[in-house]
Amino acid sequence: MSQEKTNGHKTDFELPAGVTVEEVEIPVPWGHVAGRWWGPRDQQPLIAIHGWQDNAGTWDNLIPLLPPATSVLCIDLPGHGLSSHYPTGMLYYIFWDGIAHLRRIVKHYGWSKISLMGHSLGGALSFMYAASFPDDVERIICIDIASPAVRVPENMVKSTGWSIDKVLEYETLSEDKVPCYDYEEMIDIVVDAYKGSVSRENCKVLMRRGMAPTAAHMKKKGYHFKRDPRLKVAGLAMMSLETALAYAAKVKCKVLNIRAIPGQNWERLDYYEAVVEKLKQTTDVRYVEVEGTHHVQLNAPENIIDIVEEFLEQC
């Protein structure tokens, strides 16, 4: 397999003393996975995974609060941030293909036992990976999610036809139809989309790798979103509570689940609670509620940093 590429210690923001970060690119069959590797490169990192339509920047406020010797690889999932989009004709099944995506990264580096930290979609992927490869995971941290079971089946079924048609529409979206905005207008759009979960200042943090200047040949001024528009209709990846509980029964590793209050307005909060209770039957689970929005790790990292650090330091 071809080697990871590094882009040096570049940041467009100031880091605390002693904290280092490096941009990396990991080869995959359709292009590359972009990542931001914090801390030492001579030790195996914690792998951090962002939420749906976010990117590795979601950890930019939390990771610098950890001890500088902590190694963390924050990845951009396919179609997100600086990672390659899937080829035309492929669908995103965000909760399912993410397992294969993580497995590729683990095999690329030759790691045998890993630890994962994920927010929202990333937390659900951490759960799924731990259930799929129970002997290969030491611990997982799930922030404001427990599993991919977040919607009732009736609503999943109802949206299937619409989702398929939208995917095909986005697939043929010509470059001249890609919307472009000036910087502040784009931030306005992002702030509105997060509905209070992310402050304006932290929307700018996410957009460091979530937007890009419009290419000169497009003859438009401003910026466009870098994420693949097909991600907007990736809801075909959801699962039933029964399936999630069956996966939960397979998890062996230590689990830290941090639920933000008020956090996300889940369609079925009882699904969340049921998965946590199922995990407690078979493994070591710490469930903690903290004050914060759904993006607590970005908006109020000080509310969770001690909990995360203590969990990572446990033997």
Legacy VTK file of the C-alpha trace (Angstrom):
# vtk DataFile Version 3.0
C-alpha trace
ASCII
DATASET POLYDATA
POINTS 315 float
0.000 0.000 0.000
1.259 3.482 -0.787
2.478 5.601 2.076
0.714 8.322 4.013
1.543 11.848 2.889
2.263 14.623 5.352
1.761 18.320 4.801
3.946 19.569 7.620
2.972 21.324 10.826
0.608 23.812 9.247
-2.255 25.441 11.101
-4.228 28.572 10.451
-4.728 29.141 14.163
-2.509 29.526 17.204
-1.665 26.449 19.293
-0.889 26.323 23.019
2.770 25.898 23.970
4.005 22.345 23.414
1.015 21.268 21.311
1.811 19.994 17.817
-0.408 19.010 14.904
0.313 17.711 11.422
-1.906 17.274 8.376
-1.800 13.777 6.863
-3.283 12.014 3.832
-3.919 8.267 3.950
-4.352 6.543 0.563
-7.628 4.737 -0.216
-8.783 3.178 -3.532
-10.833 6.252 -4.532
-8.319 8.897 -3.398
-7.274 9.776 0.115
-8.477 10.187 3.682
-7.401 13.493 5.176
-6.466 13.688 8.821
-5.033 15.929 11.478
-2.543 14.140 13.725
-2.114 15.820 17.097
0.823 15.076 19.369
3.660 12.565 19.046
3.943 10.461 15.898
5.985 7.746 17.626
3.025 6.355 19.562
-0.294 4.870 18.478
-2.982 7.550 18.558
-6.534 7.671 19.742
-8.651 7.839 16.555
-11.204 10.671 16.645
-14.227 10.718 14.309
-16.480 13.707 13.672
-20.246 13.943 13.179
-22.383 13.897 10.027
-21.434 16.706 7.588
-18.802 18.010 10.037
-15.047 17.383 9.759
-11.879 16.847 11.812
-12.046 20.494 12.898
-14.753 19.505 15.374
-11.895 18.495 17.725
-9.804 21.671 17.341
-10.975 23.129 20.655
-10.841 19.908 22.698
-7.575 18.199 21.713
-5.286 21.135 22.672
-6.681 20.854 26.230
-5.300 17.307 26.575
-1.694 16.803 27.751
0.682 17.609 24.840
2.017 14.038 24.958
-1.417 12.694 23.964
-1.472 11.371 20.402
-4.765 11.762 18.500
-5.524 11.148 14.826
-8.617 13.134 13.807
-9.921 11.978 10.427
-12.240 13.454 7.811
-14.705 10.753 6.761
-15.186 10.221 2.984
-16.897 13.190 1.376
-16.226 15.364 4.421
-13.599 18.021 5.039
-10.454 17.506 2.987
-11.063 13.814 2.215
-11.842 12.565 -1.293
-15.481 12.198 -2.289
-16.816 8.827 -3.339
-16.812 8.260 -7.111
-19.960 8.997 -9.090
-22.332 6.058 -8.786
-21.527 5.220 -5.156
-23.863 5.884 -2.247
-22.905 6.937 1.263
-24.161 4.519 3.913
-22.574 6.590 6.641
-23.014 4.233 9.605
-22.030 1.122 7.641
-19.264 2.073 5.230
-17.616 3.973 8.075
-16.720 0.610 9.637
-14.842 -0.385 6.488
-13.294 3.075 6.369
-11.895 2.718 9.899
-10.695 -0.801 9.138
-8.716 0.489 6.160
-6.962 3.030 8.364
-6.165 0.439 11.054
-4.731 -1.950 8.457
-2.793 0.855 6.774
-0.893 1.563 9.984
-0.769 -2.076 11.115
-2.404 -1.458 14.491
-3.815 -4.446 16.348
-5.701 -2.846 19.247
-7.204 0.635 18.987
-9.169 3.225 20.951
-11.814 5.450 19.374
-13.517 8.729 20.205
-16.494 9.920 18.226
-19.093 12.647 18.229
-22.611 11.901 16.936
-22.082 9.876 13.715
-18.483 9.318 14.843
-19.679 7.968 18.196
-22.086 5.594 16.464
-19.227 4.403 14.223
-17.035 3.838 17.289
-19.831 1.712 18.770
-20.270 -0.245 15.529
-16.548 -0.870 15.106
-16.241 -2.067 18.720
-19.139 -4.464 18.163
-17.823 -5.694 14.794
-14.228 -6.224 16.004
-14.701 -6.746 19.757
-11.215 -8.178 20.336
-9.503 -5.291 18.543
-10.798 -2.342 20.574
-9.547 -1.236 23.984
-11.964 1.629 24.684
-14.438 3.950 22.999
-15.725 7.429 23.833
-19.147 8.278 22.402
-20.263 11.905 22.634
-24.023 12.598 22.568
-24.993 9.364 20.836
-25.131 5.665 21.702
-25.714 3.867 18.391
-27.115 4.308 14.855
-30.621 3.582 16.186
-31.975 7.138 16.283
-35.144 7.035 14.162
-38.313 4.970 14.155
-38.506 2.495 11.227
-41.648 4.130 9.830
-39.773 7.387 9.224
-36.813 5.569 7.664
-39.134 3.790 5.234
-41.021 6.982 4.443
-37.894 8.820 3.272
-36.314 6.086 1.137
-37.762 7.018 -2.267
-37.093 10.725 -1.789
-33.512 9.994 -0.685
-32.740 7.882 -3.755
-34.047 10.565 -6.127
-32.043 13.280 -4.344
-28.846 11.204 -4.556
-29.292 10.850 -8.322
-30.002 14.578 -8.606
-26.867 15.542 -6.662
-24.849 13.040 -8.676
-25.466 15.000 -11.859
-25.062 18.449 -10.311
-22.966 20.434 -12.764
-20.132 22.628 -11.551
-21.871 25.805 -12.687
-24.799 25.013 -10.375
-22.649 24.693 -7.247
-23.772 27.567 -4.977
-21.097 30.083 -3.967
-21.246 32.694 -1.229
-19.070 35.371 0.301
-17.400 34.408 3.585
-19.789 35.992 6.091
-22.830 34.831 4.108
-21.501 31.282 4.191
-20.956 31.449 7.939
-24.533 32.752 8.286
-25.772 29.640 6.458
-23.733 27.336 8.679
-24.870 29.040 11.895
-28.492 28.716 10.784
-28.042 25.039 9.861
-26.698 24.118 13.309
-29.671 25.753 15.023
-27.764 26.897 18.094
-25.638 23.763 18.530
-22.505 25.577 17.311
-21.638 29.213 18.007
-20.749 31.531 15.146
-17.093 31.538 16.187
-17.006 27.741 16.244
-18.748 27.533 12.874
-15.688 29.381 11.598
-13.535 26.670 13.233
-15.403 23.946 11.334
-15.231 25.872 8.084
-11.425 26.001 8.155
-11.629 22.657 6.365
-15.305 22.683 5.444
-15.220 25.370 2.750
-12.880 26.478 -0.032
-12.462 29.454 -2.374
-14.281 28.998 -5.650
-11.932 27.887 -8.436
-10.976 30.615 -10.914
-12.276 28.682 -13.926
-15.800 28.675 -12.450
-15.937 32.448 -12.986
-17.670 32.943 -9.642
-16.442 34.786 -6.588
-16.651 33.536 -3.041
-16.594 30.159 -1.360
-18.290 26.783 -1.708
-18.832 23.884 0.698
-16.206 21.169 0.307
-18.391 18.301 1.573
-20.098 16.052 -0.936
-23.745 17.178 -1.375
-24.755 13.489 -1.537
-24.106 13.343 2.203
-27.293 15.322 2.759
-29.311 12.199 1.947
-27.215 9.541 3.662
-30.045 8.570 6.019
-30.457 5.183 4.329
-27.843 3.981 6.792
-30.056 4.028 9.900
-30.924 0.841 11.824
-33.647 -0.485 14.097
-33.315 -0.600 17.876
-33.370 -4.409 17.798
-30.341 -4.456 15.489
-28.485 -1.921 17.640
-29.121 -3.985 20.774
-27.734 -7.086 19.046
-24.556 -5.146 18.227
-24.382 -3.779 21.786
-24.281 -7.329 23.120
-21.010 -7.888 21.230
-19.075 -4.937 22.689
-16.312 -5.960 25.122
-14.243 -2.790 25.519
-14.498 -0.003 28.091
-17.118 2.575 27.127
-17.443 6.234 28.055
-20.747 7.726 26.950
-21.104 11.480 27.401
-24.617 12.818 26.871
-25.010 16.561 26.513
-27.985 18.286 28.137
-29.968 19.619 26.302
-27.813 18.169 23.514
-29.511 16.676 20.490
-33.296 16.530 20.335
-33.426 12.800 19.569
-36.488 11.402 17.825
-36.424 8.506 20.295
-34.317 9.185 23.381
-35.438 5.839 24.788
-33.422 4.131 22.008
-30.308 5.896 23.304
-31.027 4.824 26.866
-31.814 1.221 25.879
-28.468 0.789 24.101
-26.535 2.181 27.086
-28.367 -0.204 29.418
-27.639 -3.142 27.089
-23.936 -2.251 27.061
-23.898 -2.224 30.862
-24.942 -5.891 30.854
-21.770 -7.045 29.110
-19.014 -4.473 29.581
-17.583 -1.623 31.674
-19.638 1.493 30.915
-19.367 4.995 32.316
-22.357 7.156 31.417
-22.059 10.875 32.201
-24.437 13.764 31.584
-22.927 17.233 31.078
-24.287 20.657 30.278
-23.918 21.525 26.628
-25.256 21.510 23.098
-25.018 18.512 20.780
-21.558 19.798 19.751
-20.350 20.058 23.346
-16.801 18.973 22.395
-16.562 22.009 20.096
-18.763 24.545 21.864
-17.853 23.815 25.506
-14.837 21.450 25.594
-14.084 22.553 29.154
-17.257 20.699 30.228
-15.906 17.317 29.151
-12.096 17.526 29.073
-11.545 16.202 32.618
-13.928 13.296 31.997
-12.189 12.375 28.750
-8.684 12.701 30.191
-9.536 10.582 33.245
-11.036 7.861 31.045
-7.992 7.778 28.744
-5.645 7.482 31.724
-7.432 4.430 33.178
-5.509 1.165 32.989
LINES 1 316
315 0 1 2 3 4 5 6 7 8 9 10 11 12 13 14 15 16 17 18 19 20 21 22 23 24 25 26 27 28 29 30 31 32 33 34 35 36 37 38 39 40 41 42 43 44 45 46 47 48 49 50 51 52 53 54 55 56 57 58 59 60 61 62 63 64 65 66 67 68 69 70 71 72 73 74 75 76 77 78 79 80 81 82 83 84 85 86 87 88 89 90 91 92 93 94 95 96 97 98 99 100 101 102 103 104 105 106 107 108 109 110 111 112 113 114 115 116 117 118 119 120 121 122 123 124 125 126 127 128 129 130 131 132 133 134 135 136 137 138 139 140 141 142 143 144 145 146 147 148 149 150 151 152 153 154 155 156 157 158 159 160 161 162 163 164 165 166 167 168 169 170 171 172 173 174 175 176 177 178 179 180 181 182 183 184 185 186 187 188 189 190 191 192 193 194 195 196 197 198 199 200 201 202 203 204 205 206 207 208 209 210 211 212 213 214 215 216 217 218 219 220 221 222 223 224 225 226 227 228 229 230 231 232 233 234 235 236 237 238 239 240 241 242 243 244 245 246 247 248 249 250 251 252 253 254 255 256 257 258 259 260 261 262 263 264 265 266 267 268 269 270 271 272 273 274 275 276 277 278 279 280 281 282 283 284 285 286 287 288 289 290 291 292 293 294 295 296 297 298 299 300 301 302 303 304 305 306 307 308 309 310 311 312 313 314
